[in-house]
Amino acid sequence: MNSLSRAVEQAFQEAVLWYGSGPLTEASNRHKELSGSSALDLVLRIDGRASSPEVLDRLWIAVIDSYRRGPREFWGAVVLRTVAPTLLRTAAHIRHERDLGEDTNHHLIAAVLEAAAAEELVSPARWTPHRLATRAVTRTMRWLDAERRSRGLYLADLPEPAANFELEPSQLSALRDWIQLLGLGEEATVLIYRNRVLGEPLTSIAAELGLSEGAVRMRRFRIEERIRQQQLAA
């Protein structure tokens, strides 16, 4: 089981533990196909070969409608768990730098959920896993391309993060001044400086800020995207 599989499975188990049967019971009032199913039963019915194409269509219509109505934390975990086998196959050809592994998984997951929330349901609905997986991989590959381009534009000017990274105080001050000239604001400057220049791990920065590592990683991504756009416009 790779890291993406583990992340999806963990999210599914946590959602089931936290919400129990409530969301399924409520959704079954609108979709009789969901009646009497646990979350795991539902996943197995969609994953397995026992359900007819017509039943699969109704189940996917029910799942996507329920996700859009909420609670999204529960139904999003169900969507991801059912799409995961197709997503893993579709994403198998993606190649990325080792340090982008977690970010790549995050983008795949976020793109699946974004497509499930906003895009028109495919017809027949049983093709939903393929549609969501394809959308996720396409968007993630675009992000990877942008990330590689942005690193080529400006990250080459910064030292690689390292635990034993050492510079004279005057050199560190000059690097910080360079970042501040980009006009990102103090908070963004400190984050990029600590993580990209001093090599502090995002886990420790997130703990200090009282945020999840994923939230800080996305904040860093948005900051770097702003830098990339500024460099492209220059």
N, C-alpha and C positions, 0 to 999 in steps of 0.2 A: 504493500500500500504506500503510494507516494504522499508527499506533503499535501497536495491538493485533496486527495481522497480523505486524508486524516482530518483536514480542516472542515470538509463538508460533513463527514460523519460526526465529528464532535459538535458542530452546530446543530445537526439533526437531534442528537441525543440530548443536548441541553434544552432545545426547544420543547421536546416531548416532556422532559422532566419538569420544566417550568410551567408549561401551559396545560399539561394533562390532556384530557379528552374534550375540554370545553370548546375549542375552535371547530373541531370536527362535528360535534353535536349541533352547534349553531349552524354550521354550513349545510348540514344534512337537511335542515328545514327548507333550503332552497334547491338542493340537489340530492334527490333520493338515492343516487348511485353511491353516495358517501355513507349512507345509513349503516350502522353496525360495524364500521371499519375503525380500527385503530390507525394511527399514523403509519406504523410499520406494515399493517395489512394493506393499506392503500399503496404504499411504495411497492410492495411485492406484487400486487395486482397489476400495477403499471409496468413493472420490470419484467414480470413473467410472461409466459406464452399462453397462459390459460385463458386470458381475456380476449374476446373477439375484437376485431377492428372497430365495430360499432360501440362496444363498451369502452374501449380505449378513447375513442372520440369524446364520449360523454364524460369520462373521468378527467380528461385534460381540460375540457371546458369548465368543469367544476373546480378543478385545482387553480386554474388561472383566474377565474372569477373570484374565488375565495381569497387568493393572494391579493388581488386588487382591493378587496373589501377589508382585509385584515382580520386578525393582527398579522402584520407583515413579517414579524420576526418568526412566527410559527410557520406560516405558509411559505415564506421564503426558504426556510430550511427544508420543507417538503419538496419544493420546486427543485432546489439544488440537489437533493438526494436522488430524485428521480431522473434528473438530467445528467448526473455525474458520469454514468458509464459512457454516454455518447460524448460528453464534453471531454473526457479523458482521451478517447480515441481521436477526436477531432483536433485536440490540442497537442497530440503526441509529436507532431513535426515542428513545434515551436522551439526555436533555439534562442537562448538568452545567456547573458553573462551570469556567473554564479551568484553575484551579489544582488541580482535582480529577481531571484527565484520567488521570494515571498511577495514582492510587489507584483510580479506576474500573476501569481495565484489570486491575489487580491483583485486585480483588474479583471481576470476571468470571472470571478464570482460576482463582482459588481456589475459587469456587463450582462451576465445572464439575468440578474434580477431587474436591471434597467429595461432590458428587452421584454421581460415578462410583464412588467408594469405598464409599458407604454405602447408596445407595438400591437398591430392588429393580429388577432389570433389566426394562425395559419389554417388553411382548409385542405385536407381534413385535419382535424385537431391532433390526430395521433402522430403527425409529423412535428409536433411542437418541440421535442427534444433536439431534433436535428436543426430546426430553425434557431432555437436559443443558443445552441452550441456554436453554430456557424457565426451568428452575430457576435458572440463573445470572443471567439478567436480572431475574427476580423478586426474588431475594435482594439483588442489587446496587441495585435501585431502592429497596428498603427501607432499605438502608444510606445511600443518598443522601438520602432523606427524613430519616433520623435525623441525618445530618451537618448538613443545613440547619437542622433544629430546634435542634441543639446550638449551632451558630454563633449563632443568634438569641438563645440563652439566655446565653452567656457570652463568646463570642469578640468580640462587639461591645464588651465592656469592655476589650479589649486592642488596642493599636495594630496596624495592619497591618504585616507584615514589610516592611522596606525597607532597602536597603544604606546609605542616607544618613540613617537614623533617628537622631535626636538628642534626648536628654532630659537634664535636669540629674541629677547623681548621686543626689540625694535622691528625685527622682521615680522613677528606676529601682529604687532600694531599696524604695520603697513598693509598686511593682508586684510585685517579687519577694516581698515580705512577704504581699501579697494572695494570690499563688499558693500560698505555703507554708501559709496558713491552710486550704487545701482538704485538707490532710493526705495528700498524695500521696507523700511521701517525698522525700529530697534528690535522688536521681537523676532521678526524674520531674519534679520542680520545675525542675531545671537544664535538662532537655531542652525543656520547654515555654517556659521563660524565654528560652533562647537562640534557639529557632526562631520562636516566635510574637511575642516582644517585641523581641528584638534583630535579628530577621530573618536569622539565620545559616542558610545553606542546609543541608538535610539531608545533602547529599553530604559537606560538610566535617565535620559532626558524626559521620557514620558512619565516615569515614576515621580520625578521632581515636579512636573507640571500637573500631576494628578489626572493624566489622560492615558488612554490605551496606546500601545505601541502603534497599532494600525492608524489611529487618529493622527499621531505625530508624523508617521510616514506619509500619509496623504497630505498633511500640511507642508512637509518638505517638498513633496512632488509639485504641489501648486506653486510654491515659491520658485522652484527651479524652472517651471514652465513660464513664469513671469520673466525670469532672467533670460530664458531662451528667446521669448518674444521680443524683449528689449534688444537683444543682440541681433536678431534677424532684422529689426527695424532700423538698426544703426547704419 
